[in-house]
Amino acid sequence: MPRRKKVKPAAAGGISALLAEKRLFQPPPAFRAQANCRDPKIPARAARDPEKFWAEWAARLEWSKPWKKVLEWKPPHAKWFLPARYEDPAYRELMANWGRSGQI
């Protein structure tokens, strides 16, 4: 069995140093041109208040169990929309029809 390479921790600070990452990597122009979100106000709004921003988008979905808390952040772990439950509408429709006919 091959030996695994030892992975060195991030420079001096270990994983904590990665949580303070400040670099910004811009996408190539061709990628940016085909993006769905071209309005610069949208990312700016998301950066100002991420929880509010994502709660507004999530409210557009149909949840089988609503959330009470948008984000629980305990670095390096993030849990979104707790204790919500979301089921894909296509899956719900499939299960509803399967339940009636007994076959898919």
Phi and psi in degrees as GROMACS dihedral restraints (atoms count N, CA, C in turn):
[ dihedral_restraints ]
;  ai    aj    ak    al  type     phi  dphi    fc
    3     4     5     6     1   -68.4    20    10
    4     5     6     7     1   145.9    20    10
    6     7     8     9     1   -79.5    20    10
    7     8     9    10     1   140.9    20    10
    9    10    11    12     1   -80.4    20    10
   10    11    12    13     1   146.0    20    10
   12    13    14    15     1   -72.0    20    10
   13    14    15    16     1   142.5    20    10
   15    16    17    18     1   -76.3    20    10
   16    17    18    19     1   132.6    20    10
   18    19    20    21     1   -94.8    20    10
   19    20    21    22     1   124.7    20    10
   21    22    23    24     1   -78.9    20    10
   22    23    24    25     1   139.8    20    10
   24    25    26    27     1   -64.3    20    10
   25    26    27    28     1   156.0    20    10
   27    28    29    30     1   -56.4    20    10
   28    29    30    31     1   148.2    20    10
   30    31    32    33     1   -36.7    20    10
   31    32    33    34     1   111.4    20    10
   33    34    35    36     1    55.2    20    10
   34    35    36    37     1   -42.0    20    10
   36    37    38    39     1   -93.1    20    10
   37    38    39    40     1     2.9    20    10
   39    40    41    42     1    61.3    20    10
   40    41    42    43     1  -149.0    20    10
   42    43    44    45     1   -66.3    20    10
   43    44    45    46     1   -27.0    20    10
   45    46    47    48     1   -58.7    20    10
   46    47    48    49     1   -34.7    20    10
   48    49    50    51     1   -64.8    20    10
   49    50    51    52     1   -33.8    20    10
   51    52    53    54     1   -70.4    20    10
   52    53    54    55     1   -27.4    20    10
   54    55    56    57     1   -71.9    20    10
   55    56    57    58     1   -16.8    20    10
   57    58    59    60     1  -102.6    20    10
   58    59    60    61     1    21.7    20    10
   60    61    62    63     1   -61.3    20    10
   61    62    63    64     1   129.7    20    10
   63    64    65    66     1  -120.2    20    10
   64    65    66    67     1    -5.4    20    10
   66    67    68    69     1   -67.5    20    10
   67    68    69    70     1   152.5    20    10
   69    70    71    72     1  -125.6    20    10
   70    71    72    73     1   127.2    20    10
   72    73    74    75     1  -112.9    20    10
   73    74    75    76     1   111.6    20    10
   75    76    77    78     1   -78.3    20    10
   76    77    78    79     1   140.8    20    10
   78    79    80    81     1   -73.2    20    10
   79    80    81    82     1   156.3    20    10
   81    82    83    84     1   -62.9    20    10
   82    83    84    85     1   152.0    20    10
   84    85    86    87     1   -54.8    20    10
   85    86    87    88     1   -38.7    20    10
   87    88    89    90     1   -64.5    20    10
   88    89    90    91     1   -38.7    20    10
   90    91    92    93     1   -67.7    20    10
   91    92    93    94     1   -44.1    20    10
   93    94    95    96     1   -61.6    20    10
   94    95    96    97     1   -37.2    20    10
   96    97    98    99     1   -64.2    20    10
   97    98    99   100     1   -30.4    20    10
   99   100   101   102     1   -98.1    20    10
  100   101   102   103     1     8.2    20    10
  102   103   104   105     1   -67.6    20    10
  103   104   105   106     1   147.3    20    10
  105   106   107   108     1   -74.5    20    10
  106   107   108   109     1   -33.2    20    10
  108   109   110   111     1  -104.5    20    10
  109   110   111   112     1   105.0    20    10
  111   112   113   114     1  -111.0    20    10
  112   113   114   115     1    -6.9    20    10
  114   115   116   117     1   -82.2    20    10
  115   116   117   118     1   114.6    20    10
  117   118   119   120     1   -64.3    20    10
  118   119   120   121     1   -15.9    20    10
  120   121   122   123     1   -70.8    20    10
  121   122   123   124     1   -28.3    20    10
  123   124   125   126     1   -65.9    20    10
  124   125   126   127     1   -54.2    20    10
  126   127   128   129     1   -61.9    20    10
  127   128   129   130     1   -33.6    20    10
  129   130   131   132     1   -64.6    20    10
  130   131   132   133     1   -42.6    20    10
  132   133   134   135     1   -64.2    20    10
  133   134   135   136     1   -40.6    20    10
  135   136   137   138     1   -64.0    20    10
  136   137   138   139     1   -38.6    20    10
  138   139   140   141     1   -69.0    20    10
  139   140   141   142     1   -35.1    20    10
  141   142   143   144     1   -65.3    20    10
  142   143   144   145     1   -43.7    20    10
  144   145   146   147     1  -148.2    20    10
  145   146   147   148     1    80.3    20    10
  147   148   149   150     1   -57.0    20    10
  148   149   150   151     1   -41.3    20    10
  150   151   152   153     1   -64.3    20    10
  151   152   153   154     1   -45.3    20    10
  153   154   155   156     1   -63.0    20    10
  154   155   156   157     1   -44.4    20    10
  156   157   158   159     1   -58.0    20    10
  157   158   159   160     1   -51.2    20    10
  159   160   161   162     1   -72.6    20    10
  160   161   162   163     1   -29.0    20    10
  162   163   164   165     1   -65.0    20    10
  163   164   165   166     1   -39.4    20    10
  165   166   167   168     1   -63.4    20    10
  166   167   168   169     1   -42.6    20    10
  168   169   170   171     1   -69.3    20    10
  169   170   171   172     1   -41.1    20    10
  171   172   173   174     1   -65.9    20    10
  172   173   174   175     1   -29.3    20    10
  174   175   176   177     1   -64.7    20    10
  175   176   177   178     1   -19.0    20    10
  177   178   179   180     1   -76.4    20    10
  178   179   180   181     1   -15.3    20    10
  180   181   182   183     1   -90.1    20    10
  181   182   183   184     1   161.6    20    10
  183   184   185   186     1   -98.8    20    10
  184   185   186   187     1   113.8    20    10
  186   187   188   189     1  -100.4    20    10
  187   188   189   190     1   139.5    20    10
  189   190   191   192     1   -81.7    20    10
  190   191   192   193     1   -20.9    20    10
  192   193   194   195     1  -142.9    20    10
  193   194   195   196     1   118.3    20    10
  195   196   197   198     1   -70.3    20    10
  196   197   198   199     1   159.0    20    10
  198   199   200   201     1   -88.8    20    10
  199   200   201   202     1   155.8    20    10
  201   202   203   204     1  -111.8    20    10
  202   203   204   205     1   -23.5    20    10
  204   205   206   207     1  -135.3    20    10
  205   206   207   208     1   128.2    20    10
  207   208   209   210     1   -71.5    20    10
  208   209   210   211     1   -47.3    20    10
  210   211   212   213     1  -142.1    20    10
  211   212   213   214     1   133.7    20    10
  213   214   215   216     1  -117.2    20    10
  214   215   216   217     1   112.6    20    10
  216   217   218   219     1  -117.6    20    10
  217   218   219   220     1   107.6    20    10
  219   220   221   222     1  -125.8    20    10
  220   221   222   223     1    90.8    20    10
  222   223   224   225     1   -46.4    20    10
  223   224   225   226     1   134.3    20    10
  225   226   227   228     1   -94.8    20    10
  226   227   228   229     1    18.9    20    10
  228   229   230   231     1  -104.3    20    10
  229   230   231   232     1   135.6    20    10
  231   232   233   234     1  -125.9    20    10
  232   233   234   235     1   133.7    20    10
  234   235   236   237     1  -122.8    20    10
  235   236   237   238     1   126.6    20    10
  237   238   239   240     1  -106.7    20    10
  238   239   240   241     1   144.9    20    10
  240   241   242   243     1    54.5    20    10
  241   242   243   244     1    64.9    20    10
  243   244   245   246     1   -94.0    20    10
  244   245   246   247     1   144.0    20    10
  246   247   248   249     1   -93.2    20    10
  247   248   249   250     1    42.7    20    10
  249   250   251   252     1   -60.3    20    10
  250   251   252   253     1   162.7    20    10
  252   253   254   255     1  -139.1    20    10
  253   254   255   256     1   126.8    20    10
  255   256   257   258     1  -118.4    20    10
  256   257   258   259     1   130.7    20    10
  258   259   260   261     1  -118.3    20    10
  259   260   261   262     1   135.0    20    10
  261   262   263   264     1   -58.0    20    10
  262   263   264   265     1   129.3    20    10
  264   265   266   267     1   -56.3    20    10
  265   266   267   268     1   -35.8    20    10
  267   268   269   270     1   -65.0    20    10
  268   269   270   271     1   -39.4    20    10
  270   271   272   273     1   -64.8    20    10
  271   272   273   274     1   -44.5    20    10
  273   274   275   276     1   -59.2    20    10
  274   275   276   277     1   -44.9    20    10
  276   277   278   279     1   -63.6    20    10
  277   278   279   280     1   -43.0    20    10
  279   280   281   282     1   -60.9    20    10
  280   281   282   283     1   -46.2    20    10
  282   283   284   285     1   -67.1    20    10
  283   284   285   286     1   -36.2    20    10
  285   286   287   288     1   -64.6    20    10
  286   287   288   289     1   -43.7    20    10
  288   289   290   291     1   -70.8    20    10
  289   290   291   292     1   -38.3    20    10
  291   292   293   294     1   -63.8    20    10
  292   293   294   295     1   -39.3    20    10
  294   295   296   297     1   -63.4    20    10
  295   296   297   298     1   -33.2    20    10
  297   298   299   300     1   -77.8    20    10
  298   299   300   301     1   -41.0    20    10
  300   301   302   303     1   -98.5    20    10
  301   302   303   304     1   -19.8    20    10
  303   304   305   306     1    81.2    20    10
  304   305   306   307     1    -1.1    20    10
  306   307   308   309     1  -146.7    20    10
  307   308   309   310     1   157.1    20    10
